[in-house]
Amino acid sequence: MSPPLDRRARAWSLLAAAACLLPLLLQLPGWLGPGIGAAATLVIAAAWSRPLPGWLRLLLWLALVAGVLGTAHFRFGRDTACALLAAMLAIKPAETSSLRDARSLLGFALFAPFATFLLDQGPLTLALGLAGALLALAALLRLAELESGDVRTLPPARRLAMVLRLVALGLPLALAAFWLFPRLASPLWGVPERAMARPGLSDDMSPGEWIDILTDDSTALRAQFFGATPAREQLYWRGPVLWNYDGRSWTQSRWLRDLPPAVVRSSDTRWDYQLEVEPTDRRQLVALDLPLAAPRGARLSRDYSLQALQPLNRASQWRLRSAPPAEFALELPVTLRRAALDLPEGYNPRTVALARQWRRDAGTDDAAIVARAMRMINDGFGYTLATPLPGRHAVDEFLFDYRQGYCEHFAGAFVVLMRAAGIPARVVTGYVGGYRNPIGDYWLVRNSDAHAWAEAWLPGRGWVRFDPTAAVAPERIYDTLADRAPGAGALGGLANLTPVMDLGDWLRRGWNDFVLGFDAERQRQLLRPLGVDDLPPARLVALFVGTALLSLLWMAWRAARAGRERDPVLRAWHRLGRRYARFGLGRAPHESASAWAERVARARPAGADELERLIHRFNNWRYAGQQEPRPPTLALLRELRRHRPANGPRSTP
């Protein structure tokens, strides 16, 4: 039978398991993190004195698994697997009562910090994961003490210090593996995508779905400009362009991705910048309207929307150049015109009737129809996030009934109105604006900056951007994200913390660049400051092997030093015994210093007096205490190091 846990060992084990679970809970979407955390707290409280019965543990497991799978809509992915791991770890303390159970709990808990890196690789995740791993190692050290029967308990600070020394031994090897182990352009195996999508732009726009992204204040991207910087009102970050409308949802036209980009005559203004895009697990990219070319690793579609060739499952950097268009696709082919005028039959009859009336009034003047629509929005429409879900005729309800909404409603209704009037139009999604971080001099764009606007095709001008949401009169902006925040202002009344937030985001940006952005290309250029322009894989392997061998030798040397006597006088005393051992006169472990001196004197009379005097001084230093004056340590140390066995003849019995 495994010995039972004492109160201290149990506390160490549960604390370490909770620390390992914490970073994983922080990355789970929705209610899963708080829900599993609450379940773990209840399990620990209920099972503190004795394990829970098996039937209750089974019910808890079924409830948590059902909750996780239901939240993921029964789709399997990285986040689903991590949530199931967290749920099982939360129930594990219910059966932890013995030493073997505690070791099983800690071994299982160590999987949680590593699983967290499948969801996030930020500095906070790393710090919390390291803290959990260190506490788990400290708890295993406490279990080893308990198993050995040692009734003494080390202070927590000393136990953690011992663990830190062990971790420090392996740190050089870990750093060598990070910097020098050859990196591949793509992984050897595939990691399943997320089942529960992160907030971000997608290739469709459905009623009510944009509330999630508009109320999410997490970072979407950071933009660093080189040279001229556009004004904030010019920051339209172009994303997916939506052509297809089925009466309810707008979707991207997939067949347009294979067509070459349309002909554009750019203005003289040029923007040179770099985007640092946070992971979304999708392929949709954005660029300042309009990109001049697709960066490496992405492609540019007919409508100048960008798409990455691989899913954006990690922080990535993209160097781009953009310019406002002077003429955007002056020629519109018949197939594209038909796609830009297509409307489903039997939807929004009042909107269609209004558009046809405007066409009769304006004749062939398309610009007059566009201007009339913008005036209508400015005169009588309001902006709010609190809108009801639409019925069958969504655009009719918005334009003629509640007349309030946000960008999704304005852009979609404007495009339907234009198409019904015979003007080719489409919805463009992306981001607008951003916040300039003064510390790093870059623009921070959040998910809440997501926006939808419209483009209408006008003769002689091509595609022209129109933002009907911006046409809303300021006095009719009723409900925004800032109004929903706990306090006044866009930062929820925390204006005094703005410098701290700026510093935190600047540090996170540096982490993304220095750690997460260290790919195979940057690894090959690692020694460029030393004059080595490129490191081929063979040299990287040789450099890594050499550094790893040095690290292993250092670890062996430190481990050997850890087992030696710490006191220099005692080390010199033991070396003295080893010198005499070469002549068969080494001191036995059970033998006192005086008895050893007498034995050496009988075997080798020459030099025996010097050894006896040295042993007497050593005894006074070691055992006399306050009874006799203690000899100076440095003088005794020098004599122990200098003394050598005499070369005189051995005595004969």
N, C-alpha and C positions, 0 to 999 in steps of 0.2 A: 504494500500500500504506500502511496506517495504521502509524505508528511504533510500535515495541515499547515495552512498559512497563519502566521501571527498577524496581529493588527497592523504592524508597521510594514511588513512585506506586502500585505493586501493593499494598503494605501498607496505604496509605491507603484504597484502593478496597475491599479485603476487609474492613477494620475497619469502614468505614461501612456496607457491606452487612450485616454481622453485627449492627451496632447497630440497623439498621432492622428486621431480622428478629426480634430478641429480643422486643419487646412482643407481636408476633403469636404467637410460640411459647408465651408464657405464658398465652394465652387459649384455646389449642386443647385440647379435652377428651382425657382418657385418656392413652394412650401417644403420641399424635401429636406433641405438643410436644417431649418428650425424643427421640423417634425421629427426627423431621426435623432437630432440632438436631445429633444425633450424625451423621446422614448428611451435613449441611453441613460438619461438622468433618473428616470423613474425605475428602470431596471436596476441600477446601482443602489438606489435607496431601498428598493424592495428586497434585494438579494444580499444586503450587507451582512446580515447575520447568518443566513443559510441559503443554499441554492433554491431557485424556484422549481416547482414541480414540472415535469416534462410536458404535460398537456398545456400548461400555461405558456411555456416557451414556444411550443408549436403554434399556438394561437397568435402570439406576438409576431412570430416569423411570417405566418400567412398574411397577417394584416399589413405588415410593412412591405412585403413583396408585392402584394396586390396594389398598394398605394404607389409604389415605384413604377410598376408596369402600366398602371392606369394613367399616371402622369405622362409617361413616354408613349401613350397610345399603343402599347404592346409592340413597339419597335425597338430593336436592339441596336445599341451603339456604345460609344465610349462612356458617355454620361450615364446611360442605363446600367452598364456593368459597374461603374464606380459607385452609383447609388445603391446597388444591391450589396456591394462589398461593405459600404458604410452601414447598411441595415443589419447585416449579419454580425458586424463588429459591435454594434450597439446592443445586441442580444447576448453576445458571448459572456459578459460578466455574470449573467444569470446562472451559469454553471461553473463558476470559478470559486473553488474552495480549497484546493490542495496545491502543492508545489508544481505538480505536473500541469494542472489546469492553468496556473499563472504563466508558466513558460509557453503554453499553447496560446494563451491570450496575447502575450507580448510578441511572439513570432507572427501571429496573424495581424496584429496591429501595425507591425512594421511595413506591411504591404500598403497601408493607407497613404503615407506620405509619397511613396513612389507612384501610386495610382493617380495622385493629385496632379502630377506633372503631365498626365495625359490630357488634362483639362486646362491647365494654366502653368506658365513657366515664369511668373513674375517674382520680384524680389521678396515680397511678403510670403508667398507660397514657399520659397526656398527657406526663409528664416523660420517659419513655423514648422516646416518639415524637419529641418535640422534640430530644432528644439525637441520635437517629439522623438526623433531617433536617439538623441542624447539621453533623454529621460528613460527611454526603453532600455538602453544599455546600462544605465545606472540601476534600474529596477532588476535587470538580470544579475548584476553584481550583488545586489541585496539577496536575491534568491540563492546565489552561490554561497553566500555567508550562512544563510539558513540551512542549506543542505549539508554544509561542513560541520554543523553543530557549534559554530562559533557564537557564543552568547554576546560577544561584544558587537556593537553596531557603530559603524563609522558615521561621523556627522555628515549631513547631506552635502555641505559644501566640499568636504574632502572627497566624498564619493563622486561628485560631479567633476572635481578636478582630476581624479584618476581617469575618468572616461575621456575627458578632454585631452589628456596626455596620449591616450591610446589613439584618439582620432587624429591628433597632430602627427603621429607616426605615419599614417597613411595619406596625409594631405599632399606631400610632394608627388606621390604616385598618381593621385587623383588629378592634380593640376597638369601633370605631364600628359595624362590621357586626354584631358580636355583640349589642351593647346596643340598637341603634337600627333595624336592618333589620327591617321588619315580619315577624312570625312568623305562620305559619298554624296553625290548630287541628289540622290533619292534613296530612301531606306530600303533595306533588304526585304522587308515584309510590310504589308499594308496594315494600317491601324483603322478599325472601323470608324466611320464618321459618327457624328453625334446624332442621337435620335431626337433630342429636344433642341431645336434650333436656337442659336444665339440671336439677339436683336441685331438687325442689319438689313441692308437693302436686298430685295429679292427681285425675281423676274415677273412679279405680278403685284397687283394692288386690288385688294378686296375690301368691301365695307367693314369698318371697325378694326381691321387688322393693324392699321398704322398707329393706333393708340399705344400699343406696346413699345414701339420704337420712339414715338414722340415723348413718352414719359420716362424714357431711359436716359440717364445722364452720364452713362459711361462713355469712354473715349472711343471714337470711331477711327480717327486718323489724326496725324500731325503733319503740317506742311511747312517746310523751310524754303524760303525764296532766296535766290542768288541774284543779286542786282535789284532791279525795280520790283516793288511790291504793290499789288493792286489794292484799291480801297475796299473796305469791308463790303460795300454794296455790290461790288463786282465779283465777289467770291461765290459763283455758282458752280458747284462741283457736280459735273454731269455724270450720271450713272445709267442704269438701264432705261431704254426708251420703249414705251409701251404702245403698240399699234392695235392689238386685237381687243375688241369689246364685245361681250356676250350679253349685255344688259345688266350685268351685275359686277363683273370683275374685268380689270384691264390686265393683259398679259403681253409679254415680249414676243415678237415674231421671230421664231427660231431660224427660218430659212434666210432671213436677212443677214445672219451672222457669216454666211459663206460668201456674200457679195463683197466686192471691193468697196472701200470708203467712197462716198460721194465727192464730187469735185467741189473744192472750197477755195475761194480767194480770201486769204487772211488779211487783216489790217496790219499796219506797221508796228503795232504794239506786240511785244513778246514777253512772255513770262517763263522764266527758268526756275524750276523748283524740284524738290524731292518730297515724296509722300512716304510716310511711315504708317502703314495700315495695320490696325489691330486684327487678330484672327476672327473670322466669321464662319469658317467651314464652308463658305460659298465661293463662287468664282467672280462675282460682280466686283469690278473696280470702278473708281471714279477718277475724273481728271477735270481740271479747270476748263471751262467751256471756251474754245474747243481745243482738244489735243492736236498737235501737228503730226504726230506719229505714235505708233504703239511702242511701248518700251519692251525690252527683251523679256520673254516669259509671258507676254500678253498679246492679244490680237484686237484689232479695231474693226468694228462692223460697219455696215453701210451707213447707219445713222450716227456714227461716231460714239458709240458706247463701247467701253473697254471691258474685256473679259480675260481673266488670268487663265493660263493653260492648265494650272493645277489648283486644287482647292486651297483657299487661304486659311490653313489650319495652324499657322504660326505668324508672329509678327514679321512683316516683310517691308522692304524698301523699294521704291520705284522712282527713277529719275525721269522727268517729263518736261516738255516744252509745250506751251499753249499760246494761242492768239485769238482774240475776238474775231469772228468772221465778218468780212465785208459783204461777201456774197456766198450763200450756203446752198448749193445744189440748185442752180438756176433752171436746170432741166429736170423735170419730174417724169420718169417713165410711166407708161400707162398702168403697168402692174402695181407700181408703188402708189400712183394716184388712186387707183381703185382700193388699195388697202387703207389709204389715209382717208377715204370717204365712207368706208363700210360701216353700216349700222345694222343691228339686228331688227328684224321686223317685229312689230307689235309692242314696242317699248316706247315709253315717254312720248305719247301723242301730243301733249300740250307743248313740249319743247320743240318738237318737229314743226308744229303749226306756227309757233312764234318765229322760228328761224326762216321759214318760207315767207312769212309776212315781211321780215327784214330784207330778204332777197328781192322781193317785189319792190320795196321802197327804195333800195340802194341800186338796183340795176346790176351793172357789172362791177361796181366799186366794192371790192372785197375789204379794203382798208376801212371803209365807212362802217361795215358790219362789225369788224373787230372793235373799232372805237365805240360803237353803240353798246356792245356787250360789256366793255370795261366801264362805261358810264353807268350802266345798270347796276353793276356790282358796287360801284362807289356810292351810288345814291341810296341803296336800300338794303345792303347785306351786312351781316355781322360775323365776327370771328369768335368761335368757341370750340372747346374740345368736348363739351357735353352735348352730344347729338344722339338722337335715337337711331336704331338700326333701320335702314330703309326697307320699303316693300318692293313690289315688282317694278314700279316706275320710280326708280331712285332719283333720277335727275329731275323729273317733274316735281317730286316732293321737295327737293332742295330748292329749286328755282321759284316755285309758286306757293309753297306751304310754309315750312319753317324758316327758310331763307337765312340760315345760320349753319356754320360748319368750319372745317379747317381745310388745309391745302388739298387733301384727297378729294373733297367734295368740289372745291372751286375748280381745280384743274380738270377733273373728269367731266363736270358739267359744261365747262367752257369748250372742251374739245367736241363733245356731243353737239353742242349748239352750233359750232363752226361746221362740222360735217353735215349737219342737217341743212345748213345754208349753202352747201356746195363748196366749202373751203377745206382743202386737205389740212388735217391737223392730227396731232399725236400728243401723248402725255410723256413728259420727261421727269424721271425721278432722280434724286441725288441729295445733296446737302446745300445749304445756303449759309454764308457767313462763317462765323467762328470766333474764337476768343484768342487774342494775341497774348502769349505768355512773355512778359517783359524780361524774364530771367534768361531764357534761351533764345529769345527773338524768333519765335515760330508761332504758327497758328494752330490752335487746338480746336478740332471739330468733334463735337459729341454726337451721339445717336439722336439726341433730342433736336439737333439741327437738321434732321431729315426734312425734305421738302419735295413737293411735286409742283411742276409748272407745265406750261403748254408751249408748243411750237405750231405755228400756222404757216402754210406755204402761200406766199403772195407773189404775183407775177413781177418780174424784174428785181426781186429781192431774195427769192428762195425762202428757206425756212427762217422764220423770225421768232425770237423768244418773246412770250407774253406771260406775265405772272399775275393771274387774276387775284390771287390771295393778297398780293401787295396793294391791290386797288381798293381794299376795304378801308373805309374812313377810320382814322385813329379813334374817334369817339365811339365806334361800334365794335371795338375789340373787347369782348366781355370776359373771356376765360382763356388763360394761357397757361403754359407750364410754370411760369414764374408765380402766377396766382395760386397754383396748387401746392407750391413749396411751402414749408412751415415757416413763414415769415415773409417779409418784403424783400424784393430784389431777386435777381436770377440765381443768387447763391443762397437763397433761403435765409436772408438776414445775417449771414455769417461773413459780412464784408471784412471784418477784422482778421479773418483767417485766410483771406485771399493770398497774401504772400506765402503762407505756409502751403497752400494748395498749389501755387505756382512752383514752389521748390520741390514738392513731392512729385508733380508731373514731370518736371525737368529731370529729376533723378530716375524716374521710370523710363523716360526717353533714353537716358544714357545707358540704362540696363538693357533696353531693347537693342541698342546699337552695339554695345560692348560684348554682351553675352549671347543674346538670342540671335543677333545678326552675324555671329561668327560662323560663316559657312565655309565650304570647301575652297571657294575662290579667295577669301580673305586669309584662309590658312596657308595657301600657297604663297601669299605675299607677307607672311609673318615676319620674315627677316629682311624685308626691304630697307628698313632704316640702317641695317648693317651692311648694305650693299649687295644683298642677295635678292635679285628681282623675282625669282620663281623657285619654289621648292617642289620638285616632282614627287610623286608618291613614293618612289624608292628611297629618296633622301629623307622624306618624312618618316618612313618606317625605321630607317637606320637611326635617325635622331631620337625617335621615340624609344627604341630599344635601348640605346645608350643611356638616355635619361632615366628610363625605368630601372635599369640595372644599378645605376648610381643611387636611385631612391631606395631600392631593396637593400643595398649595402648599408645605406644610412640607417634604415629601419633595423637591420640586424645588429649594427653597432650600438644603436640606442637601446635595443632590447637587452644586449649583453651588459651594457653599463647599468641598466636598471636592476640587474640581479647581483651586482657587486656591492661590497660594503661601502657605505656612504662616508664613514669617518676616515680621513686620510691616515691617522695614526694606526687604526686597526688594519687598514689595508697594508701599510708598511710592516706591521707585525706579522700578518699572514705571509707576506712575501719573504720575510726573514725565515719563517719556518720552512718555506719551499726551498730556500737556498740550502738549508741543512739536510733537507730530504734527498738531495742529490747524492749525499754521502751516506744515506741510510739512517740519518739521524733526525728525520722530521718529527715534529711534535704530534702525538696522537690526540684525537679530539677529546678524550677523557682525561688527558694528562695536564696537570697544573704547570705553570711557568717554572716554578722552583724545581719541581721533580724533573722537568725536562732539562733544566740547566745542569742538574746533578748527573743525569744520564750522559749528556754531551761531554761533561768534564771527565767522566770515567773513560769514555771512548776516545776523546781527543783532549788530553790535558793542555796542550798548547793553545793559548787564546781563551781558555775557560774562564779566567778571571774577568776578562773584558766582557764576555757574554753575561756573566753573573751580575756585574755592575749594571749592564744595560737592562737586564730583566728586573733588577731591583727598582730601577727608575721607572720602568713600565708599570710594575705593580703599584708603585706609589701614585702614578698618574691615573691608573685605572681604578684602583680599589681603596686608596688611603682616605679619600674624602677630606674631612677637616682634621683628622688625627695628625697628619704630617704635611709639611709644605709640598704642594704639588709642583713637579718640575715643569718648566716652560714647554709648551706644546711644540713650538717650532724647533727648539733645540733637540727635543726627544725625537721628533720626526726626522731631522737631519741625521742623527746617530743611527736610527733604525735603517735608514736607507744606505748609509755608508758601510755598516758592519758586514763583513764577509767571514765565512768559516776559515779558521786557521789551516794552513797547508802542512802543519807538522804531522808526525807519524801517529797512527792510531795506537792506543794502548792494547796490550795483549792480556787476555784473562789469565 
